[in-house]
Amino acid sequence: MQLRRALALGAAAVAAAVLIGPAPAQAAPPAPPLAATTLASTIELSNCSASLVRYPTSAAGDRAMMLTNGHCYEGGFINAGTVLRNVSSTRQGTLLNADGGALGRVRADQVLYATMTGTDVALYRLNTTFAALQTRYGATPLTLSSGRASAGTSMSIPSGYWKRVWTCSVDGFVPTLREDQWTWRDSIRYSTGCDVIGGTSGSPIVSAVTGQVIGVNNTLNESGGRCTLNNPCEVAANGTVTVLPGRGYGQQTYWFTTCLTSSRTIDLTISGCLLPR
């Protein structure tokens, strides 16, 4: 997992705002793709990276959202088998422009969904709307792709923490990726070139073709270890373990779009929902 260098800085804290509901779906304009090689709409956290994101169906008046890893959750690593839903949060970060300059602070008031079981994701609700961020900062959220990426897709990993962009391609997919007590499914394996480092955890994986988010960066085998912390391993159906030193991995994000109601809330009971319960 890629947060360790910044962990000592601790989690940010800020007062939560008053809750409001989502705006009508018909208010949603399509978001134009952002350039895959910029830092636009990335967010610098105290110990990780994140990004400002929207669903494909999000409305301008909806509350804005922030995507990062489950292991970047301010409460610490989430135990295997645990899923967090609609938990109060005071997380904050710095929203960046295309060049990595600070636009201003963004603040969360709720963890919509977070887990390290089956995947490694955390999706926060911010205390302001997409429209307000557009007006205040000219910020356009990245759109979560509704489809699974394909092997060979050119991609970039823009890190708000390091204000740096890694570029490579989707090398393939790992049915079972194991690291310490956690197991992740259908993980995205990177080609060489995306040698991510501590602090890049939670960075979006952006398709160079569509400009949409196709995953979230979460780990790299740092020292050749076998299935240990910071050293994930690939586990085949027959139990064979493969270790690829220096290889990076990310987690699927289209799963969120399989669990949405018509009002754009997460419902894990929806038929076809892929998010772990």
C-alpha positions as a Python dict, from the first residue, in 0.01 Angstrom:
ca = {
    (1, 'M'): (0, 0, 0),
    (2, 'Q'): (127, 336, -102),
    (3, 'L'): (67, 577, 188),
    (4, 'R'): (347, 489, 428),
    (5, 'R'): (584, 785, 370),
    (6, 'A'): (320, 1037, 467),
    (7, 'L'): (147, 843, 744),
    (8, 'A'): (314, 1034, 1025),
    (9, 'L'): (145, 1354, 915),
    (10, 'G'): (-187, 1219, 1043),
    (11, 'A'): (-540, 1272, 917),
    (12, 'A'): (-688, 1613, 859),
    (13, 'A'): (-974, 1739, 1074),
    (14, 'V'): (-1242, 1998, 998),
    (15, 'A'): (-1597, 2058, 1120),
    (16, 'A'): (-1872, 1878, 929),
    (17, 'A'): (-2134, 2079, 742),
    (18, 'V'): (-2514, 2054, 738),
    (19, 'L'): (-2642, 1761, 530),
    (20, 'I'): (-2845, 1825, 216),
    (21, 'G'): (-3002, 1590, -35),
    (22, 'P'): (-2916, 1532, -404),
    (23, 'A'): (-3049, 1758, -678),
    (24, 'P'): (-3282, 1627, -950),
    (25, 'A'): (-3109, 1406, -1204),
    (26, 'Q'): (-3227, 1611, -1501),
    (27, 'A'): (-2988, 1890, -1398),
    (28, 'A'): (-2684, 1680, -1493),
    (29, 'P'): (-2472, 1815, -1780),
    (30, 'P'): (-2218, 1574, -1932),
    (31, 'A'): (-1871, 1638, -1795),
    (32, 'P'): (-1605, 1687, -2063),
    (33, 'P'): (-1301, 1459, -2038),
    (34, 'L'): (-999, 1610, -1870),
    (35, 'A'): (-650, 1570, -2011),
    (36, 'A'): (-502, 1251, -1870),
    (37, 'T'): (-161, 1407, -1816),
    (38, 'T'): (-260, 1695, -1588),
    (39, 'L'): (-328, 1724, -1217),
    (40, 'A'): (-667, 1892, -1267),
    (41, 'S'): (-924, 1777, -1009),
    (42, 'T'): (-670, 1582, -805),
    (43, 'I'): (-665, 1634, -429),
    (44, 'E'): (-372, 1638, -189),
    (45, 'L'): (-450, 1463, 141),
    (46, 'S'): (-227, 1461, 447),
    (47, 'N'): (-112, 1104, 384),
    (48, 'C'): (-246, 1006, 41),
    (49, 'S'): (-375, 1127, -292),
    (50, 'A'): (-740, 1163, -397),
    (51, 'S'): (-955, 1310, -672),
    (52, 'L'): (-1276, 1503, -725),
    (53, 'V'): (-1515, 1263, -901),
    (54, 'R'): (-1870, 1231, -1029),
    (55, 'Y'): (-2089, 945, -1140),
    (56, 'P'): (-2183, 940, -1511),
    (57, 'T'): (-2535, 1046, -1403),
    (58, 'S'): (-2437, 1306, -1140),
    (59, 'A'): (-2617, 1640, -1141),
    (60, 'A'): (-2446, 1977, -1108),
    (61, 'G'): (-2640, 2039, -787),
    (62, 'D'): (-2538, 1709, -627),
    (63, 'R'): (-2291, 1704, -344),
    (64, 'A'): (-1939, 1668, -478),
    (65, 'M'): (-1743, 1349, -406),
    (66, 'M'): (-1381, 1261, -330),
    (67, 'L'): (-1228, 924, -422),
    (68, 'T'): (-928, 764, -251),
    (69, 'N'): (-827, 426, -104),
    (70, 'G'): (-987, 247, 187),
    (71, 'H'): (-644, 228, 349),
    (72, 'C'): (-630, 609, 337),
    (73, 'Y'): (-936, 633, 566),
    (74, 'E'): (-865, 873, 852),
    (75, 'G'): (-951, 604, 1107),
    (76, 'G'): (-663, 384, 991),
    (77, 'F'): (-653, 58, 799),
    (78, 'I'): (-999, -103, 778),
    (79, 'N'): (-1000, -459, 907),
    (80, 'A'): (-1067, -739, 661),
    (81, 'G'): (-1438, -815, 643),
    (82, 'T'): (-1546, -460, 732),
    (83, 'V'): (-1743, -222, 511),
    (84, 'L'): (-1811, 138, 621),
    (85, 'R'): (-2130, 308, 501),
    (86, 'N'): (-2252, 662, 562),
    (87, 'V'): (-2004, 732, 842),
    (88, 'S'): (-1949, 1091, 958),
    (89, 'S'): (-1617, 1239, 848),
    (90, 'T'): (-1413, 1554, 892),
    (91, 'R'): (-1160, 1474, 618),
    (92, 'Q'): (-1020, 1762, 417),
    (93, 'G'): (-773, 1808, 135),
    (94, 'T'): (-638, 2061, -112),
    (95, 'L'): (-797, 2070, -457),
    (96, 'L'): (-540, 2122, -733),
    (97, 'N'): (-541, 2276, -1079),
    (98, 'A'): (-384, 2128, -1392),
    (99, 'D'): (-35, 2244, -1292),
    (100, 'G'): (-63, 2122, -933),
    (101, 'G'): (-135, 2465, -787),
    (102, 'A'): (-369, 2487, -490),
    (103, 'L'): (-723, 2605, -567),
    (104, 'G'): (-852, 2576, -212),
    (105, 'R'): (-957, 2334, 60),
    (106, 'V'): (-1236, 2080, 18),
    (107, 'R'): (-1406, 1920, 316),
    (108, 'A'): (-1595, 1596, 360),
    (109, 'D'): (-1881, 1535, 597),
    (110, 'Q'): (-1952, 1170, 524),
    (111, 'V'): (-1786, 848, 410),
    (112, 'L'): (-2036, 715, 157),
    (113, 'Y'): (-1852, 383, 121),
    (114, 'A'): (-1515, 248, 229),
    (115, 'T'): (-1359, -95, 256),
    (116, 'M'): (-1035, -287, 217),
    (117, 'T'): (-1218, -615, 158),
    (118, 'G'): (-1249, -731, -202),
    (119, 'T'): (-1129, -389, -311),
    (120, 'D'): (-951, -89, -157),
    (121, 'V'): (-1167, 219, -202),
    (122, 'A'): (-1313, 509, -6),
    (123, 'L'): (-1570, 749, -149),
    (124, 'Y'): (-1643, 1065, 49),
    (125, 'R'): (-1926, 1315, 20),
    (126, 'L'): (-1805, 1675, 35),
    (127, 'N'): (-1990, 1958, 206),
    (128, 'T'): (-2044, 2150, -117),
    (129, 'T'): (-2187, 2084, -462),
    (130, 'F'): (-2023, 2027, -799),
    (131, 'A'): (-2177, 2353, -918),
    (132, 'A'): (-2031, 2548, -627),
    (133, 'L'): (-1682, 2412, -693),
    (134, 'Q'): (-1716, 2497, -1061),
    (135, 'T'): (-1818, 2853, -977),
    (136, 'R'): (-1555, 2902, -707),
    (137, 'Y'): (-1256, 2731, -866),
    (138, 'G'): (-1352, 2639, -1221),
    (139, 'A'): (-1305, 2277, -1116),
    (140, 'T'): (-1455, 2001, -1332),
    (141, 'P'): (-1477, 1659, -1165),
    (142, 'L'): (-1338, 1348, -1324),
    (143, 'T'): (-1609, 1102, -1430),
    (144, 'L'): (-1608, 745, -1302),
    (145, 'S'): (-1625, 517, -1604),
    (146, 'S'): (-1928, 288, -1607),
    (147, 'G'): (-1733, 15, -1785),
    (148, 'R'): (-1438, -209, -1703),
    (149, 'A'): (-1109, -107, -1861),
    (150, 'S'): (-946, -324, -2126),
    (151, 'A'): (-596, -469, -2120),
    (152, 'G'): (-360, -245, -2316),
    (153, 'T'): (-548, 76, -2235),
    (154, 'S'): (-310, 372, -2205),
    (155, 'M'): (-347, 532, -1864),
    (156, 'S'): (-206, 787, -1626),
    (157, 'I'): (-186, 810, -1248),
    (158, 'P'): (-190, 1175, -1136),
    (159, 'S'): (-90, 1206, -770),
    (160, 'G'): (-218, 1505, -576),
    (161, 'Y'): (22, 1428, -292),
    (162, 'W'): (336, 1436, -507),
    (163, 'K'): (198, 1665, -781),
    (164, 'R'): (337, 1423, -1035),
    (165, 'V'): (187, 1207, -1311),
    (166, 'W'): (290, 849, -1394),
    (167, 'T'): (210, 712, -1739),
    (168, 'C'): (186, 349, -1852),
    (169, 'S'): (-86, 107, -1964),
    (170, 'V'): (-314, -162, -1823),
    (171, 'D'): (-101, -477, -1837),
    (172, 'G'): (-382, -708, -1730),
    (173, 'F'): (-610, -810, -1446),
    (174, 'V'): (-550, -1017, -1134),
    (175, 'P'): (-844, -1226, -1012),
    (176, 'T'): (-697, -1246, -660),
    (177, 'L'): (-438, -1004, -520),
    (178, 'R'): (-330, -1056, -160),
    (179, 'E'): (-146, -822, 76),
    (180, 'D'): (-112, -901, 445),
    (181, 'Q'): (-467, -968, 579),
    (182, 'W'): (-643, -821, 276),
    (183, 'T'): (-757, -983, -48),
    (184, 'W'): (-868, -785, -355),
    (185, 'R'): (-1054, -904, -664),
    (186, 'D'): (-1008, -817, -1031),
    (187, 'S'): (-717, -585, -955),
    (188, 'I'): (-561, -379, -1234),
    (189, 'R'): (-195, -466, -1300),
    (190, 'Y'): (16, -187, -1452),
    (191, 'S'): (275, -220, -1721),
    (192, 'T'): (625, -97, -1641),
    (193, 'G'): (647, 281, -1613),
    (194, 'C'): (401, 330, -1328),
    (195, 'D'): (651, 272, -1048),
    (196, 'V'): (428, 442, -791),
    (197, 'I'): (564, 539, -449),
    (198, 'G'): (437, 609, -99),
    (199, 'G'): (184, 893, -106),
    (200, 'T'): (36, 796, -444),
    (201, 'S'): (-227, 579, -273),
    (202, 'G'): (-574, 691, -377),
    (203, 'S'): (-465, 854, -702),
    (204, 'P'): (-715, 805, -984),
    (205, 'I'): (-625, 581, -1275),
    (206, 'V'): (-729, 786, -1577),
    (207, 'S'): (-784, 648, -1925),
    (208, 'A'): (-577, 836, -2181),
    (209, 'V'): (-851, 759, -2435),
    (210, 'T'): (-1163, 884, -2253),
    (211, 'G'): (-1025, 1099, -1970),
    (212, 'Q'): (-1245, 900, -1732),
    (213, 'V'): (-1146, 726, -1410),
    (214, 'I'): (-1105, 352, -1467),
    (215, 'G'): (-957, 265, -1128),
    (216, 'V'): (-780, 386, -816),
    (217, 'N'): (-410, 327, -747),
    (218, 'N'): (-347, 131, -428),
    (219, 'T'): (-27, -73, -406),
    (220, 'L'): (308, -187, -542),
    (221, 'N'): (537, -477, -457),
    (222, 'E'): (817, -274, -301),
    (223, 'S'): (1084, -527, -208),
    (224, 'G'): (993, -864, -357),
    (225, 'G'): (819, -990, -44),
    (226, 'R'): (550, -1256, -68),
    (227, 'C'): (196, -1144, 27),
    (228, 'T'): (318, -912, 306),
    (229, 'L'): (242, -547, 380),
    (230, 'N'): (363, -334, 87),
    (231, 'N'): (440, -654, -105),
    (232, 'P'): (123, -784, -272),
    (233, 'C'): (120, -1118, -449),
    (234, 'E'): (-95, -1265, -723),
    (235, 'V'): (-277, -1585, -626),
    (236, 'A'): (-402, -1819, -899),
    (237, 'A'): (-714, -2035, -867),
    (238, 'N'): (-496, -2338, -796),
    (239, 'G'): (-315, -2154, -516),
    (240, 'T'): (1, -2074, -711),
    (241, 'V'): (155, -1750, -585),
    (242, 'T'): (332, -1509, -820),
    (243, 'V'): (542, -1216, -699),
    (244, 'L'): (634, -935, -938),
    (245, 'P'): (883, -702, -763),
    (246, 'G'): (831, -338, -851),
    (247, 'R'): (493, -395, -1017),
    (248, 'G'): (204, -163, -929),
    (249, 'Y'): (-167, -236, -895),
    (250, 'G'): (-498, -55, -873),
    (251, 'Q'): (-861, -135, -796),
    (252, 'Q'): (-1176, -117, -1007),
    (253, 'T'): (-1402, 188, -973),
    (254, 'Y'): (-1676, 109, -1224),
    (255, 'W'): (-1819, -110, -947),
    (256, 'F'): (-1970, 206, -793),
    (257, 'T'): (-2186, 257, -1101),
    (258, 'T'): (-2334, -93, -1065),
    (259, 'C'): (-2481, -8, -724),
    (260, 'L'): (-2656, 325, -787),
    (261, 'T'): (-3024, 403, -745),
    (262, 'S'): (-3209, 649, -969),
    (263, 'S'): (-3131, 919, -710),
    (264, 'R'): (-2760, 836, -729),
    (265, 'T'): (-2723, 679, -388),
    (266, 'I'): (-2533, 355, -323),
    (267, 'D'): (-2756, 51, -264),
    (268, 'L'): (-2560, -269, -211),
    (269, 'T'): (-2875, -481, -255),
    (270, 'I'): (-2927, -382, -619),
    (271, 'S'): (-2909, -678, -856),
    (272, 'G'): (-2568, -681, -1021),
    (273, 'C'): (-2403, -458, -759),
    (274, 'L'): (-2033, -547, -747),
    (275, 'L'): (-1926, -356, -436),
    (276, 'P'): (-1852, -585, -140),
    (277, 'R'): (-2108, -586, 138),
}
